[in-house]
């Protein structure tokens, strides 16, 4: 059984891994406890935290665009932002019988694909945010693959903890750069205190 996060995920058979996969869109998450089912997402400067209860094999991943939280006047909580993305993923695992003391995390993404000439990029800030968050919550970071200049496709199997990471070729990374740049503009142009539907 898996948890669909607001229509932001879809299940399909993926021949690359020879298994069923649940694809998660930016700003969403999904949790499953099914054996041999992967939760997958495509990352550029965004980050995915793959978290599971190691004893029960319940887990999933999120995909967030921006570090920190939405500080707009309306105080809208959105999984596009790291704090809320982490909270909803962890809470979904807890609701299914997971325990925080048994959780471990693996973190991926945060590539330098948007602000390529900057030293403090969105990708770097995203990766550092999630690592700091896990440390503050006492969740062990078992592995990470962040940074670089290539987009990634991540497949996470919560039942076993196995992760496969495919680095995309430069042409697909350029496509990801255009997509993420457009999303970043939409966030910046959103009226203060108002919502913006990105996906």
VMD Tcl script that draws the C-alpha trace (Angstrom):
set ca {
  {0.00 0.00 0.00}
  {1.33 3.45 -0.87}
  {0.27 6.97 -0.02}
  {-0.60 9.28 -2.89}
  {0.39 12.85 -2.04}
  {-2.22 15.16 -3.52}
  {-2.05 13.80 -7.04}
  {1.68 14.40 -7.22}
  {2.62 10.80 -7.90}
  {1.76 8.02 -10.34}
  {2.49 4.28 -10.42}
  {3.91 2.46 -13.48}
  {6.19 -0.44 -14.46}
  {9.72 0.83 -15.11}
  {11.78 -1.41 -17.42}
  {15.04 0.29 -16.32}
  {14.73 -1.34 -12.91}
  {12.40 -4.22 -13.83}
  {9.94 -3.26 -11.10}
  {6.93 -1.12 -10.33}
  {7.79 2.48 -9.57}
  {5.90 5.41 -8.06}
  {6.94 8.65 -9.72}
  {6.89 11.76 -7.50}
  {6.58 15.28 -8.93}
  {8.27 18.40 -7.50}
  {6.52 19.68 -4.40}
  {5.11 16.26 -3.49}
  {6.02 13.05 -1.66}
  {4.97 9.41 -1.55}
  {5.28 6.63 1.01}
  {5.00 2.87 0.50}
  {5.52 -0.33 2.43}
  {5.21 -2.63 -0.56}
  {8.09 -5.01 -1.21}
  {10.19 -4.41 -4.32}
  {8.42 -1.16 -5.26}
  {10.56 1.90 -5.95}
  {9.69 5.52 -5.31}
  {11.35 7.67 -7.97}
  {11.86 11.29 -8.93}
  {13.90 13.47 -11.28}
  {16.18 16.04 -9.61}
  {18.18 19.04 -10.75}
  {18.85 21.66 -8.08}
  {15.94 20.22 -6.10}
  {16.58 17.70 -3.35}
  {14.91 14.43 -2.39}
  {15.16 12.97 1.10}
  {14.65 9.19 1.04}
  {13.56 8.14 4.53}
  {12.51 4.75 5.89}
  {11.90 2.84 9.10}
  {14.65 0.25 8.78}
  {12.79 -2.41 10.78}
  {9.38 -2.15 9.11}
  {10.48 -1.20 5.58}
  {8.02 1.71 5.49}
  {9.37 4.73 3.69}
  {9.32 7.11 0.81}
  {10.78 10.27 -0.62}
  {9.93 13.92 -1.03}
  {10.97 16.40 -3.72}
  {11.33 20.02 -2.69}
  {12.32 23.12 -4.63}
  {13.47 25.58 -2.01}
  {15.26 25.31 1.34}
  {13.61 26.52 4.52}
  {9.96 27.47 4.69}
  {7.35 29.73 3.13}
  {7.52 33.01 5.06}
  {4.77 34.77 3.12}
  {2.21 36.81 5.05}
  {-0.42 34.14 4.52}
  {1.91 31.57 6.06}
  {0.81 28.98 3.49}
  {2.51 25.66 4.12}
  {3.76 24.14 0.94}
  {5.79 21.02 0.21}
  {7.72 23.10 -2.33}
  {9.64 24.27 0.77}
  {12.02 22.04 2.69}
  {10.60 22.32 6.22}
  {7.09 21.30 5.23}
  {8.34 18.66 2.76}
  {10.33 16.98 5.53}
  {7.49 17.20 8.06}
  {4.85 15.66 5.79}
  {7.13 12.79 4.73}
  {8.15 11.90 8.29}
  {4.58 12.23 9.57}
  {3.28 9.96 6.79}
  {5.79 7.28 7.80}
  {4.82 7.67 11.48}
  {1.11 7.32 10.62}
  {1.85 3.93 9.07}
  {3.55 2.62 12.19}
  {7.10 3.84 11.68}
  {9.18 5.21 14.54}
  {11.58 8.11 14.30}
  {14.18 6.25 16.38}
  {14.35 3.59 13.65}
  {14.52 5.97 10.69}
  {17.44 6.46 8.38}
  {17.77 8.86 5.45}
  {19.58 9.08 2.14}
  {19.76 12.46 0.36}
  {20.13 13.19 -3.34}
  {20.08 16.12 -5.76}
  {21.16 19.69 -5.21}
  {23.01 19.89 -8.52}
  {24.23 23.22 -9.85}
  {21.81 23.52 -12.77}
  {20.09 26.91 -12.27}
  {22.44 29.60 -10.97}
  {25.55 28.02 -12.46}
  {27.83 31.04 -11.94}
  {26.95 31.57 -8.26}
  {29.01 30.24 -5.36}
  {26.03 29.76 -3.02}
  {23.60 28.02 -5.37}
  {20.03 26.89 -4.76}
  {21.28 23.32 -5.01}
  {23.94 23.85 -2.33}
  {21.42 25.53 -0.01}
  {18.87 22.73 -0.56}
  {21.41 20.00 0.21}
  {22.73 21.75 3.31}
  {19.23 22.45 4.58}
  {18.12 18.81 4.49}
  {21.32 17.56 6.13}
  {20.94 20.13 8.93}
  {17.27 19.22 9.34}
  {18.03 15.50 9.69}
  {20.75 16.22 12.25}
  {18.38 18.39 14.31}
  {15.70 15.66 14.23}
  {18.11 12.89 15.19}
  {17.61 10.94 11.96}
  {20.74 9.15 10.78}
  {22.07 10.15 7.36}
  {23.12 6.82 5.85}
  {24.23 8.13 2.44}
  {24.14 11.18 0.21}
  {24.96 12.14 -3.36}
  {24.55 15.89 -3.81}
  {26.07 18.68 -5.88}
  {27.76 18.36 -9.23}
  {26.38 19.67 -12.50}
  {24.17 16.82 -13.71}
  {20.51 16.11 -13.09}
  {19.71 12.75 -11.46}
  {16.96 10.14 -11.64}
  {16.64 8.49 -8.21}
  {14.98 5.12 -7.50}
  {14.45 4.34 -3.80}
  {13.26 0.95 -2.54}
  {11.96 1.57 1.01}
  {11.54 -2.12 1.80}
  {15.29 -2.75 1.49}
  {16.79 0.77 1.58}
  {18.45 0.25 -1.80}
  {18.86 3.34 -4.01}
  {19.83 3.53 -7.68}
  {20.96 6.88 -9.06}
  {21.19 7.60 -12.78}
  {23.06 10.74 -13.80}
  {21.42 12.27 -16.83}
  {23.36 13.33 -19.93}
  {24.15 17.00 -20.49}
  {21.28 17.45 -22.98}
  {18.68 16.30 -20.43}
  {20.33 18.39 -17.71}
  {19.93 21.48 -19.93}
  {16.23 20.66 -20.32}
  {15.97 20.36 -16.53}
  {17.68 23.75 -16.17}
  {15.04 25.42 -18.35}
  {12.21 23.76 -16.41}
  {13.59 24.66 -12.99}
  {14.37 28.24 -14.07}
  {10.72 28.67 -15.09}
  {9.52 27.22 -11.77}
  {11.84 29.51 -9.82}
  {10.47 32.54 -11.69}
  {6.90 31.52 -10.88}
  {7.74 31.33 -7.19}
  {9.45 34.73 -7.24}
  {6.59 36.36 -9.16}
  {3.85 34.95 -6.93}
  {1.92 37.68 -5.10}
  {3.04 38.05 -1.49}
  {0.65 36.15 0.73}
  {-0.92 34.42 -2.27}
  {-0.52 30.92 -3.59}
  {0.94 29.83 -6.88}
  {0.21 26.51 -8.53}
  {3.43 25.33 -10.10}
  {2.64 21.81 -11.22}
}
mol new
graphics top color blue
foreach p $ca { graphics top sphere $p radius 0.5 }
foreach p [lrange $ca 0 end-1] q [lrange $ca 1 end] { graphics top cylinder $p $q radius 0.2 }
display resetview
